[in-house]
Amino acid sequence: MHRAPRAATALAALVIAAAALASAASSQTLRLFAIDVGQGSSTLLVGPTGTTLLVDGGPDQSGWISSPSGPGPIAQLLNAQGIAQLDFTLLTHYHSDHYEGLTELAQHNYLKPAAKSYDRGNTPPPENGFTTAINAYLSAVGAHRTTIALGEVIDLGGGATARCVVRAGAIFGGPTIDTTGSAQLENSNSIGLKVTFGNFQAWIGGDLTGGGGGTTDVESQAAAFVGNVDVHVADHHGSSTSSNATFLNVLAPELSLASCGLHNTFNHPSSTYLNNANKASRSILTYSTTGGADNDGFGNRGFVNSEGTLRLETDGSTYTVTPAVGPAFKIACDELSSQFAGPAPGDLRISEFHPDPNVAPDSAGEWLEFVNVSGLERNLAGLQISSTDGTNLFTFATPVLLKPGARFVLGNDGDRQRNGGATIAHCEPFSVFSLANGPDGIRLRNASAQIVDELAYTVSWPFAVGFAAQKNDLLASNATPAAWSTATAVYGLGDRGTPGAKNSVDTTSFPALFVSASVPAIATTWKVNFCSLGESAPIYVAAIAESTAPPLLTLFGQSLPLQVDALLSSSLGFPGFVAFLDANGFAQTLLPIPNDPALHGFAFFGAVMTFGFPSLLPGEVSAAVPLAIP
């Protein structure tokens, strides 16, 4: 039975359906901002329908700067996000580095008339009583003040919620812990929230204590009632008194964020917290809003300095974290991580390594870079990084979905002020991995222990003091030093290399690829990738057609190996089929396949070609990829 006309008509309905999907998806996200307020804490949540919750307000002048009078960092963020007033605020505990900014925001009309300003109430009273500053906060929020109930759920709209799991030592569904003997009584009485949206969960716990420094260990007993999360906003700014090993082992976050001040005198983020969060057996993305303290025994390595406010946005299945400085990464919620395949041998290629920096010590300035050269996003969870003899091993546990063409830089220190100016994606666990000046090697293995890529180098390889080694052709073998060249471009404070950017010597010839990233089954959303990894942000034209026979689609002197037919003409109007590749030479679109039984068994072809911009000179043309709807 010939079903092509009916099938082509049904597939053409993708134009309307895909546009509707894109419009609906654009607003169905939860946003979380870990705001840089210096030595303090403030986290803004914006629900899918725009409902806002500000958890803590940082120290004095975080909300409003008194001289010269004007918005502080929180008010600046609210203004930039188009938020005139807040629906909810929540004070986790009565310490000035958490409430003073809330006072200022309330005083400057940032609360809606019906807003609620939650705190833990008057029982127990603040550790040092109701001081003048605390009373100023209470006066500012006035009738908005609301005592949060244990287990209370704050509705953030669109299915997003924040639940009070801990309050003054009481655990929702669990025991009440006596905090009266704590060395940090007010911190031990902090409110702890679990934020949920779809498969995404985050923990925000104020300065909750975990037993360090004579504090009451609330975290360990609360852990089982908090459960697994994706994101952990570190308790007490990453203090040694909090984020204990038991707590982090149970929560098992894939991303941890610490809010603390530059050059703070409290050793935040501490080595205790960092070694619990970012350890060799389970190394996760760990960020701080600043470079933190100057020294905690090892220079506070083990995290990446965001150099400002971190933004996180989630649709409940994946989330994207964007530091103020450095690359953004899309991450799978852990319940769905298994749906995204890890790298197969050859999918990731080691592209550059710097074993002997000149402007920073080796212990801070070493780094390596790898690139996803496949046509599919690759899940980095379970990636094992080691020397070629298996030593210096650590396992990356964050399910970063690395896009085709994207680079990932691993370094010994994530602070550009200490590492020579390199922007690092992930900081290795403290003193686990290092690159000898020669001989040594690098090995990447996937979660199944298959070698994805490796190299063994000697002193004869093309690197030197202050000069990285760069791969000439990313698709070539690493067997000889001839495949590599000495870096020439200057980065950061003066060393040579291109961490996070295309190698200056890169001669790789990548083919254009039309990649079906999921099965185009009826009543599902089909994911399609377009790649030309050697090109930077060209125009691409993709299409699908019923045949590869002439007449072929020809544009600007270049032909797509697809027949010009009704389906091809319709597909040129599909969202994302004619657009720009990103700076890595990659683009992706989502197309809902109609729930039409006539589509079963329908076969067609897909292809993509690229053109320079704005020259429109011919670029790359993919082969025609046979496709079928099962």
C-alpha positions in Angstrom: 0.0 0.0 0.0 1.5 3.4 -1.0 1.2 5.6 2.1 3.7 8.3 1.1 1.3 11.2 0.4 -0.6 10.6 3.7 2.7 10.2 5.6 4.2 13.3 4.0 1.1 15.2 5.0 1.3 13.9 8.6 4.9 14.7 8.9 4.3 18.2 7.6 2.1 18.7 10.7 5.4 18.8 12.6 5.8 22.4 11.7 2.8 23.4 13.8 3.3 20.8 16.5 7.0 21.6 16.9 6.4 25.3 17.2 3.8 24.7 19.9 6.2 22.4 21.7 9.0 25.0 21.7 6.6 27.7 22.9 5.3 25.5 25.8 8.8 24.3 26.8 10.2 27.8 27.0 8.3 28.6 30.1 8.3 25.2 31.9 11.5 25.6 33.8 12.6 26.1 37.4 15.5 28.6 37.8 17.8 28.6 40.8 20.4 31.4 41.4 23.2 31.0 43.9 23.8 34.7 44.3 27.2 36.1 44.9 26.7 38.1 48.1 30.2 37.8 49.4 30.6 36.1 52.8 26.9 35.2 53.2 24.2 33.2 51.5 21.3 34.0 49.2 19.5 31.6 46.8 16.7 32.8 44.5 14.2 30.3 43.1 11.9 31.2 40.2 9.2 28.6 39.5 7.8 27.6 36.1 4.9 30.1 36.4 7.1 32.9 37.8 6.5 32.4 41.5 9.5 33.5 43.4 11.2 32.4 46.7 14.3 34.1 48.0 16.1 31.9 50.6 18.2 34.2 52.8 19.4 37.6 51.8 23.1 37.8 52.5 24.9 40.4 54.6 24.5 44.1 54.8 24.2 45.8 51.4 23.3 42.6 49.6 19.7 43.8 49.0 20.3 47.5 48.8 23.6 49.5 48.9 23.3 52.5 51.2 26.1 54.7 49.8 25.8 55.6 47.0 22.2 54.5 47.3 21.2 51.9 44.8 20.4 48.2 44.3 22.7 45.6 45.8 23.5 42.3 44.1 20.2 40.7 44.9 18.1 43.6 43.8 20.3 43.9 40.6 19.5 40.2 39.8 15.8 40.7 40.5 15.7 43.7 38.2 17.7 41.9 35.5 15.2 39.0 35.7 12.2 41.4 35.5 11.1 40.6 39.0 9.6 43.7 40.6 8.5 42.0 43.9 8.9 38.6 45.6 6.1 36.1 46.4 8.1 34.5 49.3 11.2 35.0 51.3 12.6 32.6 53.8 15.2 33.2 56.5 17.0 29.9 57.4 18.3 31.3 60.8 19.0 34.5 62.6 22.5 35.4 61.5 23.2 38.7 59.9 24.9 37.3 56.8 21.6 35.7 56.0 19.0 38.3 57.0 20.4 41.8 56.5 19.8 41.7 52.7 16.2 40.6 53.4 15.7 43.6 55.7 16.9 46.0 52.9 14.7 44.4 50.2 11.6 44.6 52.5 12.5 48.3 53.2 12.7 49.0 49.5 9.3 47.5 48.6 10.5 44.2 47.1 7.7 42.2 48.8 4.3 41.7 47.2 1.4 42.9 49.3 0.4 39.2 49.9 4.0 38.0 50.2 5.0 35.6 53.0 8.3 36.0 54.8 9.0 32.7 56.4 11.3 32.0 59.4 11.4 29.5 62.2 9.5 31.7 64.7 10.4 32.7 68.2 11.0 29.2 69.6 13.7 28.7 70.4 14.7 32.4 70.4 17.7 33.6 68.5 21.0 32.5 70.0 21.9 36.0 71.2 18.3 37.2 71.7 16.3 39.6 69.6 19.1 42.1 68.8 18.5 45.5 67.3 19.5 44.2 63.9 17.1 41.2 64.1 14.3 43.5 65.3 15.0 45.7 62.3 14.4 42.7 60.0 11.2 41.8 61.9 10.0 45.3 61.6 10.8 45.5 57.9 8.9 42.3 57.0 6.1 43.2 59.4 2.8 41.5 58.7 4.4 39.4 56.1 6.2 37.4 58.8 5.1 33.7 58.9 6.4 30.9 61.0 7.0 27.9 58.7 5.6 24.6 59.8 7.7 21.5 59.8 6.8 19.7 56.5 5.1 22.7 55.0 5.3 22.9 51.2 5.8 26.2 49.5 4.1 26.0 46.0 6.4 27.5 43.4 3.9 26.8 40.6 4.0 24.5 37.6 4.7 21.5 39.8 7.7 23.0 41.6 7.8 22.9 45.4 10.0 23.6 48.3 9.4 21.6 51.5 10.6 22.4 55.0 12.4 19.2 56.0 14.3 20.5 59.0 13.5 23.3 61.5 15.3 24.0 64.8 16.5 20.4 65.0 13.1 18.8 64.2 13.1 16.5 61.1 10.0 16.0 59.1 9.1 12.4 59.4 12.0 11.8 61.7 13.3 12.6 65.2 13.7 15.9 66.9 17.4 16.5 67.8 18.4 18.5 71.0 20.6 21.3 69.7 21.0 23.1 73.0 24.6 21.9 73.5 25.8 22.9 70.1 28.9 25.1 69.7 26.9 26.9 67.0 23.4 26.9 68.4 21.9 29.2 65.8 23.4 27.4 62.9 22.2 24.0 64.3 18.6 25.5 64.3 18.6 26.3 60.6 15.7 25.5 58.4 16.5 23.0 55.6 14.5 22.9 52.3 14.2 20.3 49.7 13.3 21.7 46.3 11.5 19.4 43.8 10.5 19.8 40.2 9.9 16.6 38.2 13.0 14.5 38.6 15.1 17.4 39.8 15.8 17.9 43.5 18.0 20.4 45.3 18.9 20.9 49.0 19.2 24.4 50.6 20.0 24.1 54.3 21.3 27.5 55.6 24.1 26.9 58.1 22.9 23.5 59.3 25.6 21.7 61.3 27.1 18.2 60.9 29.0 17.7 64.1 32.3 19.5 63.2 33.9 21.8 65.7 31.7 20.7 68.6 28.4 21.4 66.8 25.3 19.2 67.0 25.2 16.7 64.2 21.7 17.4 62.7 22.8 16.5 59.1 23.5 12.8 59.7 20.0 12.1 61.1 18.3 14.4 58.6 20.0 12.7 55.6 17.6 9.8 55.2 14.6 12.1 55.4 16.1 14.4 52.8 17.0 11.6 50.4 18.8 11.8 47.1 19.2 15.2 45.4 20.8 16.4 42.2 22.1 19.7 43.6 23.5 20.5 47.0 23.8 24.1 48.2 26.5 23.6 50.7 25.5 24.2 54.4 27.3 27.0 56.2 29.2 28.2 53.1 31.2 24.9 52.8 32.4 25.1 56.5 34.3 22.2 58.1 31.4 22.0 60.6 28.9 21.0 57.9 28.3 18.9 54.8 29.7 15.9 56.6 30.5 12.6 54.8 27.4 10.8 56.0 25.1 13.6 54.8 26.8 13.8 51.4 26.9 10.1 50.9 23.1 9.8 51.4 22.2 12.9 49.4 24.7 11.9 46.7 24.5 15.1 44.8 25.9 15.5 41.3 26.6 19.2 41.7 27.6 21.1 44.8 27.6 24.9 45.3 29.2 26.9 48.1 28.5 30.6 48.7 31.3 32.4 50.5 33.4 35.6 50.4 36.7 36.2 48.6 39.6 36.3 51.1 37.2 35.3 53.9 38.9 34.4 57.3 36.7 31.4 58.0 38.5 29.0 55.6 35.3 28.6 53.4 35.0 26.5 51.4 37.0 24.2 53.7 39.1 21.2 52.8 36.7 19.0 54.9 33.7 19.9 52.8 35.6 19.8 49.5 37.1 16.4 50.2 33.6 15.0 51.1 32.0 16.5 48.0 34.7 16.0 45.4 36.5 12.8 46.2 38.4 10.4 44.0 35.8 7.6 44.1 33.0 10.1 43.2 34.2 13.3 41.8 31.4 15.8 41.1 31.2 19.4 39.8 31.9 21.6 42.7 31.6 25.4 42.5 32.1 28.4 44.7 30.7 31.9 44.1 34.2 33.3 44.8 37.8 32.1 45.2 37.1 31.7 48.9 39.7 31.8 51.6 43.3 32.3 50.7 44.4 29.1 52.3 43.1 26.1 54.1 46.2 24.0 54.2 46.2 23.5 50.4 45.0 26.7 48.9 41.4 25.6 48.9 41.7 23.6 45.7 39.1 21.1 44.7 36.5 23.5 43.4 35.9 25.8 40.4 35.6 29.6 41.1 32.5 30.8 39.4 33.6 34.4 39.9 30.0 35.4 40.6 26.4 34.3 40.7 25.7 30.8 39.4 22.5 30.2 37.4 20.8 26.8 37.1 17.8 26.1 35.0 15.9 22.8 34.8 12.9 21.3 32.9 12.7 18.5 35.5 14.7 16.1 33.3 18.0 17.9 32.8 19.4 21.0 34.1 21.9 23.5 32.8 24.4 25.2 35.2 26.0 28.4 34.1 28.8 30.0 36.1 29.5 33.7 35.9 32.8 32.8 34.2 33.4 29.7 32.2 31.3 27.2 30.1 27.8 26.2 30.8 27.0 22.5 31.1 23.8 20.5 30.6 23.4 17.7 33.2 20.9 14.9 33.4 18.9 14.4 36.6 20.3 11.3 38.1 17.1 9.2 37.8 17.3 9.7 34.0 21.1 9.5 33.6 21.0 6.0 32.3 18.9 7.2 29.3 22.0 9.0 28.0 24.8 6.9 26.7 28.3 7.3 27.9 31.3 7.6 25.5 32.3 4.6 23.4 35.9 4.1 22.5 37.0 7.0 20.2 34.1 9.3 21.1 36.3 11.5 23.3 39.7 12.6 22.1 42.4 14.1 24.3 43.1 17.3 22.5 45.6 19.2 24.7 47.6 18.8 27.9 49.8 21.2 29.9 52.2 19.3 32.3 54.7 22.0 33.0 53.2 25.5 33.5 55.5 28.4 34.0 53.4 31.1 35.7 51.9 28.8 38.3 53.3 25.8 40.2 52.6 22.4 38.6 50.3 21.6 41.5 48.0 24.5 40.5 48.6 25.1 36.8 48.4 21.7 35.2 45.4 20.8 33.1 44.2 18.6 30.3 41.4 18.9 27.7 39.3 16.4 25.8 36.7 16.9 23.0 33.5 15.0 22.1 34.1 14.1 18.4 31.0 12.0 18.0 27.7 13.2 16.6 25.8 12.5 19.9 25.8 14.0 23.4 27.8 11.8 25.7 27.1 11.3 29.4 30.4 11.8 31.3 29.1 10.1 34.5 31.4 7.2 35.3 34.3 8.5 33.2 37.5 7.3 34.8 40.6 9.6 34.5 44.0 8.2 35.3 47.6 7.8 34.2 48.1 5.1 31.6 49.4 2.7 34.3 46.1 3.2 36.2 47.5 5.3 39.0 46.2 8.8 39.9 42.7 7.5 39.3 39.5 9.4 39.9 36.0 8.8 38.7 33.8 11.7 37.4 30.2 11.2 38.7 28.3 14.2 37.3 26.1 13.2 34.3 27.3 16.1 32.2 25.9 15.7 28.7 28.8 16.8 26.6 27.7 18.1 23.3 29.4 17.1 20.0 32.4 19.4 19.5 32.4 20.6 23.1 35.6 20.7 25.1 36.0 19.7 28.7 39.0 21.0 30.7 40.2 19.2 33.9 42.6 21.0 36.1 44.4 20.9 39.4 43.0 24.2 40.5 39.8 25.8 39.4 40.7 29.4 40.3 42.1 31.5 37.5 44.1 33.6 39.9 46.0 30.6 41.1 46.2 28.3 38.1 47.8 30.8 35.6 44.5 32.0 34.1 43.0 28.8 32.7 39.2 28.5 32.8 38.6 25.0 34.2 35.4 23.0 33.7 36.2 20.7 36.6 38.8 20.6 39.3 40.3 17.2 40.1 40.0 16.0 43.7 42.8 17.4 45.8 46.2 15.9 45.0 44.8 12.9 43.1 45.8 13.5 39.5 49.0 15.0 38.2 50.9 15.2 35.0 54.6 14.4 35.2 56.9 16.5 33.0 57.8 13.2 31.4 57.4 10.4 30.9 53.8 9.9 31.8 50.4 9.4 30.2 46.6 10.1 30.3 43.9 7.5 30.1 40.1 8.0 29.8 37.9 4.9 30.4 34.1 4.8 30.3 31.9 3.3 33.0 32.4 -0.1 31.5 36.2 0.3 31.9 36.7 0.5 28.1 39.5 2.7 27.0 37.9 5.7 25.3 41.3 7.5 24.6 44.8 7.4 25.9 48.3 8.7 25.3 51.7 8.0 26.7 54.2 10.8 26.3 57.9 11.3 27.0 60.2 14.3 27.3 60.6 14.3 23.5 57.0 15.3 23.0 56.3 18.8 21.8 55.7 20.6 25.1 58.0 22.7 27.2 58.1 24.9 30.3 55.0 27.1 29.9 53.9 25.5 26.6 51.1 23.0 26.3 51.0 20.1 23.8 48.2 20.3 21.2 46.7 17.6 19.0 47.0 18.4 15.2 44.3 16.1 14.0 41.8 15.0 16.6 40.8 11.9 14.6 44.4 10.7 14.3 46.2 8.2 16.5 48.2 9.3 19.6 50.9 6.7 18.9 53.6 9.2 18.0 54.6 12.7 19.1 54.3 13.8 15.4 50.5 14.0 15.9 51.1 16.8 18.4 52.5 20.3 18.2 53.7 22.9 20.8 51.0 25.5 21.6 51.7 29.0 20.4 48.7 31.1 21.6 49.0 32.9 24.9 46.3 32.4 27.5 45.7 33.8 31.0 48.8 35.2 32.6 51.3 34.2 29.9 51.5 30.5 29.4 50.8 29.0 25.9 47.8 26.9 25.1 44.1 27.2 24.3 42.2 25.6 27.3 38.5 25.3 26.4 39.0 26.6 22.8 40.0 25.1 19.5 43.7 24.3 19.1 45.6 26.8 17.1 47.2 23.9 15.2 44.0 22.0 14.6 43.8 20.6 11.1 41.0 18.0 11.8 38.7 17.4 8.8 35.3 16.6 10.3 32.4 15.4 8.0 29.0 16.9 8.2 26.5 14.6 10.0 22.8 14.3 10.2 22.2 12.2 13.3 19.0 10.7 14.5 19.6 10.9 18.2 16.4 9.1 19.1 14.0 6.7 17.4 11.4 8.7 15.4 8.4 6.6 16.7 4.9 7.9 16.4 3.5 9.9 19.4 7.1 10.6 20.6 9.5 13.6 20.3 12.2 12.9 17.8 15.6 14.3 18.6 17.8 15.3 15.7 21.5 16.4 15.7 23.2 18.4 13.0 27.0 18.5 13.1 29.9 20.0 11.2 32.5 20.0 14.0 35.3 21.7 12.1 33.2 24.8 11.3 32.5 27.6 13.7 28.9 28.9 13.6 28.0 28.4 9.9 24.5 28.4 8.5 23.1 24.9 8.0 20.3 23.6 5.9 18.8 20.3 6.8 15.9 18.4 5.2 14.1 15.0 5.0 12.8 13.5 1.8 11.3 10.3 0.5 14.0 9.6 -1.9 17.7 10.4 -2.8 17.0 10.3 -6.6 17.2 13.5 -8.7 16.2 16.2 -8.8 18.3 17.1 -5.8 18.0 20.2 -3.7 20.7 22.7 -4.8 21.5 25.9 -3.0 24.4 28.3 -3.7 26.2 25.8 -5.8 25.9 22.9 -3.4 23.6 19.9 -3.5 21.9 18.0 -0.7 21.6 14.3 -1.6 17.8 14.4 -1.2 15.1 14.5 -3.9 13.1 17.7 -4.1 9.6 16.5 -3.2 6.7 17.5 -1.0 8.2 16.2 2.2 11.5 18.0 1.5 9.7 21.3 0.9 7.7 21.0 4.1 10.8 20.0 6.1 12.6 23.2 5.3 10.0 24.9 7.4 10.5 22.6 10.4 11.8 24.5 13.5 15.6 24.1 13.7 16.1 22.7 10.2 17.5 26.0 8.8 19.6 27.8 11.4 23.2 28.3 12.7 25.5 25.7 14.2 27.0 26.8 17.6 30.6 27.7 18.1 31.5 24.0 18.3 29.7 23.1 15.0 26.6 21.6 16.6 22.8 22.1 16.7 19.9 20.0 17.9 16.2 20.2 17.3 13.2 18.3 18.8 10.3 17.3 16.5 7.1 15.7 17.8 6.0 12.8 15.6 2.2 12.8 15.1 0.1 10.0 16.6 -0.9 8.8 13.2 -1.0 5.0 12.5 -0.4 5.7 8.8 3.1 6.6 9.7 4.1 3.0 10.8 6.8 1.7 8.5 7.2 5.0 6.6 10.8 5.3 5.3 12.6 8.5 4.4 16.1 10.1 4.3 17.7 12.9 6.1 20.8 15.1 5.3 22.4 18.4 6.1 24.8 20.9 4.4 26.5 24.0 5.6 27.4 27.4 4.2 29.8 30.0 5.5 28.4 33.1 7.1 28.0 35.7 5.8 29.7 34.6 2.6 27.4 31.7 1.9 30.3 29.8 0.4 29.7 26.0 0.3 30.8 24.1 3.3 30.2 20.5 4.1 27.5 18.1 2.9 26.5 15.0 4.8 25.6 11.6 3.4 21.9 10.8 3.2 20.9 8.9 6.3 18.1 6.3 5.9 15.4 6.6 8.5 12.2 4.8 9.3 9.3 5.1 11.7 8.8 1.7 13.4 
